[in-house]
Amino acid sequence: MLLAVHHPTRVLQHLTSVTSLLDSGGALGMSAGRAAQRRDQARRARRLVLENPVAYYADADTELLGQLRAPALAEDLERLTGLTVERRGEGAALIDTSGRLSDIRFPGGGTVAQAALLLAARISAAVQRSGRHALELLPAPTAAERLAARARRIDGALPTRSVIAEFAAADADATYETHEPYEAHDVAGEKREETRYPFVTDSWLRGRLKEITGEYGAGFAADLRGDPDRLLGQALDLLAAMSLITRVDGGALALPCSPATEVSRPG
């Protein structure tokens, strides 16, 4: 089951970066052959859906997109995990209603989760506006860009690099292939355009949270009710963790996954 979603091409002591652990495709290279690369893409697709609340097609490169859309992807993940894969036009989500494989549940209990759900509903309503009241559309950082930023932060905390580099120099790159690639959806002729998402400003978000606190604040924890900036930050962090929004300078971008859908992040 583990090899179906993650198969590093190097042993742990030979890694010089967290990226090397997560991106086996980069280590394979062109010399590995087309079949090996496609097997790796299929494994990456399974892991992407398993590890994220939503795997958005807009975040995937062309080859990975074909694997994400392959019907066998859902069949394999449902067989391996016992969970249900839900597909929409924007992407795929693995729904964990039991909570056994998830570290975060949403919707959930507590002040932050409740405030986040109410805030998500208001963002969703704002997205539906049209005409002169329509929200501005802006591009969002891709999943690869977000992952690269996190990897840089993790790599910055690695111990002495010279010791790790000595191990890496002896790396033989032994590989063991498992699982066939999926018969991928043909995306070669598709035109990939930059995806843009509705933008809500920080001031708009603060205003909506003030309304929420005024209406529902009696049931909120006193310390968070008295510190709206902290409550807003934690609520937005939760929505971002569930792939409902992406935080950007000056506000947030609303992503397509409906806030009315209960999703959990396996992890």
Accessible surface in RSA format (square Angstrom, percent):
REM  Atomic radii and reference values for relative SASA: ProtOr
REM  Chains: A
REM  Algorithm: Lee & Richards
REM  Probe-radius: 1.40
REM  Slices: 20
REM RES _ NUM      All-atoms   Total-Side   Main-Chain    Non-polar    All polar
REM                ABS   REL    ABS   REL    ABS   REL    ABS   REL    ABS   REL
RES MET A   1   153.11  79.3 110.18  72.9  42.92 102.2  70.31  59.8  82.79 109.7
RES LEU A   2   146.91  81.8 144.91 103.7   2.00   5.0 145.08 101.9   1.84   4.9
RES LEU A   3    80.87  45.0  80.28  57.4   0.59   1.5  80.28  56.4   0.59   1.6
RES ALA A   4     0.39   0.4   0.26   0.4   0.14   0.3   0.26   0.4   0.14   0.4
RES VAL A   5    17.25  11.4  17.25  15.6   0.00   0.0  17.25  15.0   0.00   0.0
RES HIS A   6    48.20  26.3  43.65  30.3   4.54  11.6  41.29  42.6   6.91   8.0
RES HIS A   7    19.73  10.8  18.74  13.0   0.99   2.5   7.71   7.9  12.02  14.0
RES PRO A   8    41.55  30.3  31.63  28.8   9.92  36.1  31.71  26.2   9.84  61.1
RES THR A   9     9.73   6.9   7.47   7.6   2.26   5.4   7.63  10.3   2.10   3.2
RES ARG A  10    72.21  30.3  60.94  31.1  11.27  26.8   9.71  13.3  62.50  37.9
RES VAL A  11    81.20  53.4  73.61  66.6   7.58  18.3  80.10  69.6   1.10   3.0
RES LEU A  12   132.40  73.7 119.30  85.3  13.10  32.9 120.45  84.6  11.95  32.1
RES GLN A  13    99.74  55.8  85.76  62.7  13.98  33.3  35.12  74.7  64.63  49.0
RES HIS A  14    29.20  16.0  27.84  19.4   1.35   3.5  17.35  17.9  11.84  13.8
RES LEU A  15    19.96  11.1  11.19   8.0   8.77  22.1  11.85   8.3   8.11  21.8
RES THR A  16    42.36  30.1  41.46  42.0   0.90   2.1  18.48  24.8  23.88  36.1
RES SER A  17    23.40  19.8  18.92  25.2   4.48  10.3  18.45  39.3   4.94   6.9
RES VAL A  18    26.77  17.6  20.04  18.1   6.73  16.2  25.37  22.0   1.40   3.8
RES THR A  19    65.45  46.6  64.36  65.2   1.09   2.6  54.83  73.7  10.62  16.1
RES SER A  20    25.46  21.5  17.38  23.2   8.08  18.6   6.43  13.7  19.04  26.7
RES LEU A  21    55.14  30.7  55.14  39.4   0.00   0.0  55.14  38.7   0.00   0.0
RES LEU A  22    48.69  27.1  46.83  33.5   1.87   4.7  46.83  32.9   1.87   5.0
RES ASP A  23    55.83  39.1  50.87  50.6   4.96  11.7  17.02  40.1  38.81  38.7
RES SER A  24     1.56   1.3   1.53   2.0   0.03   0.1   1.11   2.4   0.45   0.6
RES GLY A  25    24.85  30.7   0.00   N/A  24.85  30.7  14.11  38.7  10.75  24.1
RES GLY A  26    58.27  71.9   0.00   N/A  58.27  71.9  32.65  89.6  25.62  57.4
RES ALA A  27    31.24  28.7   1.43   2.2  29.81  67.8   7.46  10.5  23.79  63.0
RES LEU A  28    20.78  11.6  10.08   7.2  10.70  26.9  12.76   9.0   8.02  21.6
RES GLY A  29    33.52  41.3   0.00   N/A  33.52  41.3  33.15  91.0   0.37   0.8
RES MET A  30   163.08  84.5 146.09  96.7  16.99  40.5 123.52 105.0  39.56  52.4
RES SER A  31   116.16  98.2  73.05  97.5  43.11  99.3  59.15 126.0  57.01  79.9
RES ALA A  32    38.22  35.1   8.57  13.2  29.65  67.4  20.53  28.9  17.69  46.9
RES GLY A  33    30.73  37.9   0.00   N/A  30.73  37.9  30.73  84.3   0.00   0.0
RES ARG A  34   134.43  56.4 125.20  63.8   9.22  22.0  68.94  94.2  65.48  39.7
RES ALA A  35    55.15  50.7  48.82  75.3   6.33  14.4  52.48  73.9   2.67   7.1
RES ALA A  36     8.35   7.7   7.17  11.1   1.18   2.7   7.17  10.1   1.18   3.1
RES GLN A  37    33.99  19.0  32.23  23.6   1.76   4.2  13.35  28.4  20.64  15.7
RES ARG A  38    68.46  28.7  68.46  34.9   0.00   0.0  12.47  17.0  55.99  33.9
RES ARG A  39    41.74  17.5  40.63  20.7   1.11   2.6   3.52   4.8  38.22  23.2
RES ASP A  40     4.41   3.1   4.38   4.4   0.03   0.1   1.05   2.5   3.36   3.3
RES GLN A  41    25.14  14.1  25.14  18.4   0.00   0.0   2.37   5.0  22.77  17.3
RES ALA A  42     0.39   0.4   0.39   0.6   0.00   0.0   0.39   0.5   0.00   0.0
RES ARG A  43     5.84   2.4   5.84   3.0   0.00   0.0   0.28   0.4   5.55   3.4
RES ARG A  44    61.15  25.7  58.63  29.9   2.51   6.0   2.69   3.7  58.46  35.4
RES ALA A  45     0.00   0.0   0.00   0.0   0.00   0.0   0.00   0.0   0.00   0.0
RES ARG A  46     1.13   0.5   1.13   0.6   0.00   0.0   0.54   0.7   0.59   0.4
RES ARG A  47    22.95   9.6  22.95  11.7   0.00   0.0   3.29   4.5  19.65  11.9
RES LEU A  48    40.43  22.5  37.11  26.6   3.32   8.3  40.08  28.1   0.35   1.0
RES VAL A  49     0.28   0.2   0.01   0.0   0.27   0.6   0.19   0.2   0.09   0.3
RES LEU A  50    34.01  18.9  33.93  24.3   0.07   0.2  33.93  23.8   0.07   0.2
RES GLU A  51    86.29  49.5  76.10  57.6  10.19  24.3  24.64  47.7  61.65  50.3
RES ASN A  52    44.91  31.0  44.84  43.3   0.07   0.2   3.07   7.4  41.84  40.4
RES PRO A  53     3.48   2.5   3.21   2.9   0.27   1.0   3.21   2.7   0.27   1.6
RES VAL A  54    15.11   9.9   8.81   8.0   6.30  15.2   8.81   7.7   6.30  17.1
RES ALA A  55     2.23   2.1   0.10   0.2   2.14   4.9   2.17   3.1   0.06   0.2
RES TYR A  56    11.37   5.3   9.51   5.4   1.86   4.8   9.51   7.1   1.86   2.3
RES TYR A  57    19.47   9.1  19.47  11.1   0.00   0.0  14.96  11.2   4.51   5.6
RES ALA A  58    39.50  36.3  15.12  23.3  24.37  55.4  20.88  29.4  18.62  49.3
RES ASP A  59    32.42  22.7  15.64  15.6  16.78  39.7   3.06   7.2  29.36  29.3
RES ALA A  60     6.04   5.6   0.00   0.0   6.04  13.7   1.85   2.6   4.20  11.1
RES ASP A  61    74.67  52.3  60.43  60.1  14.23  33.7  48.61 114.4  26.05  26.0
RES THR A  62    61.13  43.5  58.18  59.0   2.95   7.0  34.58  46.4  26.55  40.1
RES GLU A  63    69.20  39.7  59.31  44.9   9.89  23.5  37.89  73.3  31.31  25.6
RES LEU A  64     8.78   4.9   8.78   6.3   0.00   0.0   8.78   6.2   0.00   0.0
RES LEU A  65     2.00   1.1   2.00   1.4   0.00   0.0   2.00   1.4   0.00   0.0
RES GLY A  66     1.75   2.2   0.00   N/A   1.75   2.2   1.75   4.8   0.00   0.0
RES GLN A  67     4.02   2.2   4.02   2.9   0.00   0.0   0.10   0.2   3.92   3.0
RES LEU A  68     0.00   0.0   0.00   0.0   0.00   0.0   0.00   0.0   0.00   0.0
RES ARG A  69    69.91  29.4  56.20  28.6  13.71  32.6  15.09  20.6  54.83  33.2
RES ALA A  70     0.39   0.4   0.39   0.6   0.00   0.0   0.39   0.6   0.00   0.0
RES PRO A  71    95.29  69.5  88.19  80.4   7.10  25.8  93.21  77.0   2.09  13.0
RES ALA A  72    34.70  31.9  33.28  51.4   1.42   3.2  33.60  47.3   1.09   2.9
RES LEU A  73     0.00   0.0   0.00   0.0   0.00   0.0   0.00   0.0   0.00   0.0
RES ALA A  74    16.33  15.0  16.33  25.2   0.00   0.0  16.33  23.0   0.00   0.0
RES GLU A  75   114.16  65.5 106.43  80.5   7.73  18.4  44.34  85.8  69.82  57.0
RES ASP A  76    25.30  17.7  25.30  25.2   0.00   0.0   0.46   1.1  24.84  24.8
RES LEU A  77     0.32   0.2   0.32   0.2   0.00   0.0   0.32   0.2   0.00   0.0
RES GLU A  78    66.37  38.1  59.27  44.8   7.10  16.9  16.34  31.6  50.03  40.8
RES ARG A  79   158.33  66.5 124.67  63.6  33.66  80.1  79.38 108.5  78.95  47.8
RES LEU A  80    25.64  14.3  16.22  11.6   9.42  23.7  18.29  12.8   7.35  19.8
RES THR A  81    33.52  23.8   8.80   8.9  24.72  58.9  15.28  20.5  18.24  27.6
RES GLY A  82    67.36  83.1   0.00   N/A  67.36  83.1  34.42  94.5  32.95  73.8
RES LEU A  83    18.38  10.2  12.52   9.0   5.86  14.7  15.43  10.8   2.95   7.9
RES THR A  84    84.38  60.0  83.18  84.3   1.19   2.8  47.23  63.4  37.15  56.2
RES VAL A  85    14.85   9.8   0.00   0.0  14.85  35.8   0.00   0.0  14.85  40.3
RES GLU A  86    59.10  33.9  53.39  40.4   5.71  13.6  28.75  55.6  30.35  24.8
RES ARG A  87    85.95  36.1  59.91  30.5  26.04  62.0  52.02  71.1  33.93  20.6
RES ARG A  88    98.14  41.2  82.22  41.9  15.92  37.9  53.79  73.5  44.35  26.9
RES GLY A  89    70.32  86.7   0.00   N/A  70.32  86.7  42.36 116.2  27.96  62.6
RES GLU A  90    83.46  47.9  76.17  57.6   7.29  17.4  30.76  59.5  52.70  43.0
RES GLY A  91     3.45   4.2   0.00   N/A   3.45   4.2   1.42   3.9   2.03   4.5
RES ALA A  92     1.39   1.3   0.00   0.0   1.39   3.2   1.24   1.7   0.15   0.4
RES ALA A  93    10.35   9.5   9.91  15.3   0.44   1.0  10.07  14.2   0.27   0.7
RES LEU A  94     0.34   0.2   0.00   0.0   0.34   0.8   0.00   0.0   0.34   0.9
RES ILE A  95    24.46  13.9  20.64  15.4   3.82   9.2  20.64  14.9   3.82  10.4
RES ASP A  96     1.67   1.2   0.00   0.0   1.67   4.0   0.18   0.4   1.49   1.5
RES THR A  97   101.60  72.3  85.76  86.9  15.84  37.8  55.49  74.5  46.11  69.7
RES SER A  98    56.71  47.9  18.96  25.3  37.74  86.9  29.68  63.2  27.03  37.9
RES GLY A  99    18.79  23.2   0.00   N/A  18.79  23.2   4.07  11.2  14.72  33.0
RES ARG A 100   196.85  82.7 161.79  82.5  35.06  83.5  72.29  98.8 124.56  75.5
RES LEU A 101    74.86  41.7  69.76  49.9   5.10  12.8  73.65  51.7   1.21   3.2
RES SER A 102    20.11  17.0   0.00   0.0  20.11  46.3   0.03   0.1  20.08  28.1
RES ASP A 103    88.27  61.8  50.28  50.0  37.99  89.8  36.77  86.5  51.50  51.4
RES ILE A 104    41.54  23.6  36.51  27.2   5.03  12.1  41.48  29.9   0.06   0.2
RES ARG A 105    95.40  40.1  82.86  42.2  12.55  29.9  50.10  68.5  45.31  27.5
RES PHE A 106     1.30   0.7   0.98   0.6   0.33   0.8   0.98   0.6   0.33   0.9
RES PRO A 107    43.38  31.6  33.91  30.9   9.47  34.4  34.13  28.2   9.25  57.5
RES GLY A 108    21.77  26.8   0.00   N/A  21.77  26.8  20.76  57.0   1.00   2.3
RES GLY A 109    69.21  85.3   0.00   N/A  69.21  85.3  36.61 100.5  32.60  73.0
RES GLY A 110    51.46  63.5   0.00   N/A  51.46  63.5  38.65 106.1  12.81  28.7
RES THR A 111    18.20  12.9   8.42   8.5   9.78  23.3   4.11   5.5  14.09  21.3
RES VAL A 112    34.06  22.4  32.56  29.5   1.51   3.6  32.56  28.3   1.51   4.1
RES ALA A 113    10.43   9.6   8.60  13.3   1.83   4.2   8.60  12.1   1.83   4.8
RES GLN A 114    72.96  40.8  72.94  53.3   0.02   0.0  23.06  49.1  49.90  37.8
RES ALA A 115     0.00   0.0   0.00   0.0   0.00   0.0   0.00   0.0   0.00   0.0
RES ALA A 116     0.00   0.0   0.00   0.0   0.00   0.0   0.00   0.0   0.00   0.0
RES LEU A 117    49.86  27.8  49.74  35.6   0.12   0.3  49.74  34.9   0.12   0.3
RES LEU A 118    37.16  20.7  36.80  26.3   0.36   0.9  37.16  26.1   0.00   0.0
RES LEU A 119     0.00   0.0   0.00   0.0   0.00   0.0   0.00   0.0   0.00   0.0
RES ALA A 120     5.69   5.2   3.76   5.8   1.93   4.4   4.63   6.5   1.05   2.8
RES ALA A 121    52.64  48.4  44.57  68.8   8.08  18.4  47.02  66.2   5.62  14.9
RES ARG A 122    56.42  23.7  52.91  27.0   3.50   8.3  20.47  28.0  35.95  21.8
RES ILE A 123     6.53   3.7   6.53   4.9   0.00   0.0   6.53   4.7   0.00   0.0
RES SER A 124    35.42  29.9  30.38  40.5   5.04  11.6  11.70  24.9  23.72  33.2
RES ALA A 125    63.80  58.7  51.10  78.9  12.70  28.9  57.76  81.3   6.05  16.0
RES ALA A 126     3.03   2.8   0.78   1.2   2.26   5.1   2.53   3.6   0.50   1.3
RES VAL A 127    52.60  34.6  35.36  32.0  17.24  41.5  35.76  31.1  16.84  45.7
RES GLN A 128   134.77  75.4 106.85  78.1  27.92  66.5  46.77  99.5  88.00  66.7
RES ARG A 129   100.55  42.2  85.34  43.5  15.21  36.2  48.35  66.1  52.20  31.6
RES SER A 130    88.07  74.4  75.34 100.6  12.72  29.3  39.81  84.8  48.26  67.6
RES GLY A 131    64.38  79.4   0.00   N/A  64.38  79.4  43.99 120.7  20.40  45.7
RES ARG A 132   215.76  90.6 169.31  86.3  46.44 110.6  78.50 107.3 137.26  83.2
RES HIS A 133   100.24  54.8  92.00  63.9   8.25  21.1  61.73  63.6  38.51  44.8
RES ALA A 134    51.44  47.3  30.25  46.7  21.19  48.2  30.25  42.6  21.19  56.1
RES LEU A 135    30.73  17.1  16.62  11.9  14.11  35.5  18.83  13.2  11.90  32.0
RES GLU A 136   109.03  62.6  93.98  71.1  15.05  35.8  45.59  88.2  63.43  51.8
RES LEU A 137    90.21  50.2  82.03  58.7   8.18  20.6  82.03  57.6   8.18  22.0
RES LEU A 138    48.95  27.3  48.95  35.0   0.00   0.0  48.95  34.4   0.00   0.0
RES PRO A 139    55.92  40.8  44.41  40.5  11.50  41.8  44.50  36.7  11.42  71.0
RES ALA A 140    20.10  18.5   3.13   4.8  16.96  38.6   4.66   6.6  15.44  40.9
RES PRO A 141    49.28  35.9  43.05  39.2   6.23  22.6  47.16  38.9   2.12  13.2
RES THR A 142    49.72  35.4  49.07  49.7   0.65   1.6  46.21  62.1   3.51   5.3
RES ALA A 143    25.84  23.8  22.58  34.8   3.26   7.4  23.91  33.7   1.93   5.1
RES ALA A 144    67.75  62.3  56.72  87.5  11.03  25.1  62.47  88.0   5.28  14.0
RES GLU A 145   100.33  57.6  91.88  69.5   8.45  20.1  43.00  83.2  57.33  46.8
RES ARG A 146    68.45  28.7  62.85  32.0   5.60  13.3  33.59  45.9  34.85  21.1
RES LEU A 147    72.64  40.5  72.64  52.0   0.00   0.0  72.64  51.0   0.00   0.0
RES ALA A 148    42.92  39.5  36.41  56.2   6.51  14.8  42.22  59.5   0.69   1.8
RES ALA A 149    30.96  28.5  29.22  45.1   1.74   3.9  29.64  41.7   1.32   3.5
RES ARG A 150   108.02  45.4 107.70  54.9   0.31   0.7  43.47  59.4  64.55  39.1
RES ALA A 151     5.31   4.9   4.33   6.7   0.97   2.2   5.19   7.3   0.11   0.3
RES ARG A 152   161.70  67.9 149.49  76.2  12.21  29.1  74.63 102.0  87.08  52.8
RES ARG A 153   162.09  68.1 140.97  71.9  21.12  50.3  78.28 107.0  83.81  50.8
RES ILE A 154    95.03  54.1  88.63  66.0   6.40  15.4  93.82  67.6   1.21   3.3
RES ASP A 155    29.18  20.4  24.48  24.4   4.70  11.1  11.90  28.0  17.28  17.2
RES GLY A 156    70.74  87.2   0.00   N/A  70.74  87.2  37.02 101.6  33.72  75.5
RES ALA A 157    87.63  80.6  53.41  82.4  34.22  77.9  63.75  89.8  23.88  63.3
RES LEU A 158    59.42  33.1  38.82  27.8  20.60  51.8  39.90  28.0  19.52  52.5
RES PRO A 159    95.45  69.6  79.40  72.4  16.05  58.3  94.52  78.0   0.93   5.8
RES THR A 160    90.03  64.0  75.87  76.9  14.16  33.7  48.75  65.5  41.28  62.4
RES ARG A 161   117.95  49.5 113.11  57.7   4.84  11.5  53.51  73.1  64.44  39.1
RES SER A 162    68.02  57.5  57.71  77.0  10.31  23.7  50.29 107.1  17.72  24.8
RES VAL A 163    80.64  53.1  80.44  72.8   0.21   0.5  80.45  69.9   0.20   0.5
RES ILE A 164    25.09  14.3  24.90  18.5   0.19   0.5  25.09  18.1   0.00   0.0
RES ALA A 165    50.96  46.9  45.94  70.9   5.02  11.4  46.44  65.4   4.52  12.0
RES GLU A 166   129.46  74.3 113.50  85.9  15.96  38.0  46.48  89.9  82.98  67.7
RES PHE A 167   100.75  50.4  98.66  61.1   2.09   5.4 100.64  61.0   0.11   0.3
RES ALA A 168    27.63  25.4  17.14  26.5  10.48  23.8  17.33  24.4  10.30  27.3
RES ALA A 169    92.78  85.3  49.85  76.9  42.93  97.6  63.04  88.8  29.74  78.8
RES ALA A 170    76.38  70.2  48.07  74.2  28.31  64.4  59.15  83.3  17.23  45.6
RES ASP A 171    30.16  21.1   8.19   8.2  21.96  51.9   4.67  11.0  25.49  25.4
RES ALA A 172    89.09  81.9  57.28  88.4  31.81  72.4  67.32  94.8  21.77  57.7
RES ASP A 173    63.04  44.2  50.46  50.2  12.59  29.8  21.73  51.1  41.32  41.2
RES ALA A 174    64.69  59.5  43.21  66.7  21.48  48.9  52.41  73.8  12.28  32.5
RES THR A 175    59.10  42.0  35.66  36.1  23.44  55.9  10.21  13.7  48.89  73.9
RES TYR A 176   157.90  73.7 153.02  87.1   4.89  12.7 117.63  88.4  40.27  49.6
RES GLU A 177    70.68  40.6  40.26  30.5  30.42  72.4  32.27  62.4  38.41  31.4
RES THR A 178    41.91  29.8  34.29  34.8   7.62  18.2  41.74  56.1   0.17   0.3
RES HIS A 179    72.77  39.8  49.90  34.7  22.88  58.5  32.98  34.0  39.79  46.3
RES GLU A 180   128.69  73.9 117.80  89.1  10.89  25.9  62.21 120.3  66.48  54.3
RES PRO A 181    26.69  19.4  12.27  11.2  14.41  52.4  12.27  10.1  14.41  89.6
RES TYR A 182    10.83   5.1   7.94   4.5   2.89   7.5  10.79   8.1   0.04   0.0
RES GLU A 183   154.73  88.8 140.95 106.6  13.78  32.8  63.99 123.8  90.74  74.1
RES ALA A 184    38.75  35.6  18.88  29.1  19.87  45.2  18.88  26.6  19.87  52.6
RES HIS A 185    83.63  45.7  71.42  49.6  12.21  31.2  53.38  55.0  30.25  35.2
RES ASP A 186   114.54  80.2  93.06  92.6  21.48  50.8  43.80 103.1  70.74  70.5
RES VAL A 187    11.20   7.4   7.88   7.1   3.31   8.0   7.88   6.9   3.31   9.0
RES ALA A 188    90.91  83.6  57.17  88.2  33.74  76.7  62.28  87.7  28.63  75.8
RES GLY A 189    79.58  98.1   0.00   N/A  79.58  98.1  44.09 121.0  35.49  79.5
RES GLU A 190    70.35  40.4  50.53  38.2  19.82  47.2  35.70  69.1  34.65  28.3
RES LYS A 191   171.00  83.4 140.02  85.9  30.98  73.8  94.84  85.4  76.17  81.1
RES ARG A 192    97.95  41.1  66.35  33.8  31.60  75.2  42.97  58.7  54.97  33.3
RES GLU A 193   123.41  70.9  98.53  74.5  24.88  59.2  38.42  74.3  84.99  69.4
RES GLU A 194   121.04  69.5  87.31  66.1  33.73  80.3  47.90  92.6  73.15  59.7
RES THR A 195    56.84  40.4  43.95  44.6  12.89  30.7  35.28  47.4  21.56  32.6
RES ARG A 196   114.46  48.1  94.88  48.4  19.58  46.6  36.07  49.3  78.39  47.5
RES TYR A 197    18.56   8.7  18.56  10.6   0.00   0.0  10.78   8.1   7.79   9.6
RES PRO A 198    21.26  15.5  21.26  19.4   0.00   0.0  21.26  17.6   0.00   0.0
RES PHE A 199    29.64  14.8  25.01  15.5   4.64  12.1  25.01  15.2   4.64  13.3
RES VAL A 200     2.52   1.7   0.57   0.5   1.95   4.7   2.52   2.2   0.00   0.0
RES THR A 201    55.89  39.8  55.24  56.0   0.66   1.6  50.90  68.4   5.00   7.6
RES ASP A 202    48.87  34.2  48.47  48.2   0.40   0.9  13.04  30.7  35.82  35.7
RES SER A 203    72.05  60.9  60.99  81.4  11.07  25.5  39.17  83.4  32.89  46.1
RES TRP A 204    46.96  18.8  40.18  19.4   6.78  15.9  40.67  21.7   6.29  10.2
RES LEU A 205     0.00   0.0   0.00   0.0   0.00   0.0   0.00   0.0   0.00   0.0
RES ARG A 206   121.79  51.1 115.73  59.0   6.06  14.4  39.20  53.6  82.59  50.1
RES GLY A 207    23.62  29.1   0.00   N/A  23.62  29.1  21.59  59.3   2.03   4.5
RES ARG A 208    52.57  22.1  52.57  26.8   0.00   0.0  11.36  15.5  41.21  25.0
RES LEU A 209     2.87   1.6   2.87   2.1   0.00   0.0   2.87   2.0   0.00   0.0
RES LYS A 210   164.14  80.1 154.69  94.9   9.46  22.5 101.88  91.7  62.26  66.3
RES GLU A 211    86.50  49.7  73.98  56.0  12.51  29.8  43.57  84.3  42.93  35.1
RES ILE A 212     0.00   0.0   0.00   0.0   0.00   0.0   0.00   0.0   0.00   0.0
RES THR A 213    30.42  21.6  25.11  25.5   5.31  12.7  23.94  32.2   6.48   9.8
RES GLY A 214    70.14  86.5   0.00   N/A  70.14  86.5  37.23 102.2  32.91  73.7
RES GLU A 215   114.63  65.8  79.47  60.1  35.17  83.7  36.50  70.6  78.13  63.8
RES TYR A 216    92.57  43.2  83.61  47.6   8.97  23.3  60.38  45.4  32.20  39.7
RES GLY A 217     2.69   3.3   0.00   N/A   2.69   3.3   1.90   5.2   0.79   1.8
RES ALA A 218   108.58  99.8  68.61 105.9  39.97  90.9  77.45 109.1  31.13  82.5
RES GLY A 219    71.52  88.2   0.00   N/A  71.52  88.2  38.87 106.7  32.65  73.1
RES PHE A 220    16.31   8.2   7.98   4.9   8.33  21.7   8.47   5.1   7.84  22.4
RES ALA A 221    44.06  40.5  30.73  47.4  13.34  30.3  42.63  60.0   1.43   3.8
RES ALA A 222    70.30  64.6  55.43  85.5  14.87  33.8  55.58  78.3  14.73  39.0
RES ASP A 223    89.20  62.5  70.87  70.5  18.32  43.3  47.13 110.9  42.07  42.0
RES LEU A 224    16.05   8.9  16.01  11.5   0.04   0.1  16.01  11.2   0.04   0.1
RES ARG A 225    96.36  40.5  84.73  43.2  11.63  27.7  22.38  30.6  73.97  44.8
RES GLY A 226    65.79  81.1   0.00   N/A  65.79  81.1  35.27  96.8  30.52  68.3
RES ASP A 227    54.40  38.1  52.61  52.4   1.78   4.2  13.86  32.6  40.54  40.4
RES PRO A 228    73.61  53.6  72.50  66.1   1.11   4.0  73.33  60.5   0.28   1.7
RES ASP A 229   100.07  70.1  89.38  89.0  10.69  25.3  31.99  75.3  68.08  67.9
RES ARG A 230   100.76  42.3  90.25  46.0  10.51  25.0  52.84  72.2  47.92  29.0
RES LEU A 231     0.65   0.4   0.65   0.5   0.00   0.0   0.65   0.5   0.00   0.0
RES LEU A 232    13.80   7.7  13.80   9.9   0.00   0.0  13.80   9.7   0.00   0.0
RES GLY A 233    19.17  23.6   0.00   N/A  19.17  23.6  18.89  51.8   0.28   0.6
RES GLN A 234    64.92  36.3  60.90  44.5   4.02   9.6  27.24  58.0  37.69  28.6
RES ALA A 235     0.00   0.0   0.00   0.0   0.00   0.0   0.00   0.0   0.00   0.0
RES LEU A 236     2.77   1.5   2.77   2.0   0.00   0.0   2.77   1.9   0.00   0.0
RES ASP A 237    78.87  55.2  72.69  72.3   6.18  14.6  27.07  63.7  51.81  51.7
RES LEU A 238    25.42  14.2  21.09  15.1   4.33  10.9  25.07  17.6   0.36   1.0
RES LEU A 239     0.00   0.0   0.00   0.0   0.00   0.0   0.00   0.0   0.00   0.0
RES ALA A 240    36.06  33.2  21.49  33.2  14.58  33.2  21.79  30.7  14.28  37.8
RES ALA A 241    28.52  26.2  14.77  22.8  13.75  31.3  24.86  35.0   3.66   9.7
RES MET A 242     0.00   0.0   0.00   0.0   0.00   0.0   0.00   0.0   0.00   0.0
RES SER A 243    17.18  14.5  15.11  20.2   2.07   4.8   3.53   7.5  13.65  19.1
RES LEU A 244     8.94   5.0   5.30   3.8   3.64   9.1   5.30   3.7   3.64   9.8
RES ILE A 245     6.35   3.6   3.69   2.8   2.66   6.4   3.69   2.7   2.66   7.2
RES THR A 246    10.13   7.2   7.55   7.7   2.58   6.1   8.06  10.8   2.07   3.1
RES ARG A 247   105.17  44.2  83.80  42.7  21.37  50.9  30.27  41.4  74.89  45.4
RES VAL A 248    42.25  27.8  22.96  20.8  19.29  46.5  33.42  29.0   8.83  23.9
RES ASP A 249   146.56 102.7 122.65 122.1  23.91  56.5  44.15 103.9 102.41 102.1
RES GLY A 250    43.44  53.6   0.00   N/A  43.44  53.6  29.40  80.7  14.04  31.4
RES GLY A 251     2.70   3.3   0.00   N/A   2.70   3.3   0.00   0.0   2.70   6.1
RES ALA A 252     0.09   0.1   0.09   0.1   0.00   0.0   0.09   0.1   0.00   0.0
RES LEU A 253     0.73   0.4   0.73   0.5   0.00   0.0   0.73   0.5   0.00   0.0
RES ALA A 254     9.02   8.3   6.44   9.9   2.58   5.9   6.54   9.2   2.47   6.5
RES LEU A 255    18.88  10.5   7.91   5.7  10.96  27.6   8.14   5.7  10.73  28.9
RES PRO A 256    53.44  38.9  21.54  19.6  31.90 116.0  34.29  28.3  19.15 119.0
RES CYS A 257    14.47  10.9   7.30   8.1   7.17  16.8   5.40  13.7   9.07   9.8
RES SER A 258    36.06  30.5  32.67  43.6   3.38   7.8  23.55  50.2  12.51  17.5
RES PRO A 259    23.56  17.2  22.36  20.4   1.20   4.4  22.83  18.8   0.73   4.5
RES ALA A 260    95.98  88.2  57.31  88.4  38.67  88.0  68.37  96.3  27.61  73.1
RES THR A 261    26.81  19.1  20.28  20.6   6.52  15.5  18.15  24.4   8.65  13.1
RES GLU A 262    76.68  44.0  68.49  51.8   8.20  19.5  23.28  45.0  53.40  43.6
RES VAL A 263     1.93   1.3   1.17   1.1   0.75   1.8   1.93   1.7   0.00   0.0
RES SER A 264     1.25   1.1   0.90   1.2   0.35   0.8   0.00   0.0   1.25   1.8
RES ARG A 265    63.21  26.5  63.21  32.2   0.00   0.0  10.61  14.5  52.60  31.9
RES PRO A 266     5.54   4.0   2.96   2.7   2.57   9.4   3.19   2.6   2.35  14.6
RES GLY A 267    82.75 102.0   0.00   N/A  82.75 102.0  60.19 165.2  22.56  50.5
END  Absolute sums over single chains surface
CHAIN  1 A    14102.3      10781.1       3321.2       8157.0       5945.3
END  Absolute sums over all chains
TOTAL         14102.3      10781.1       3321.2       8157.0       5945.3
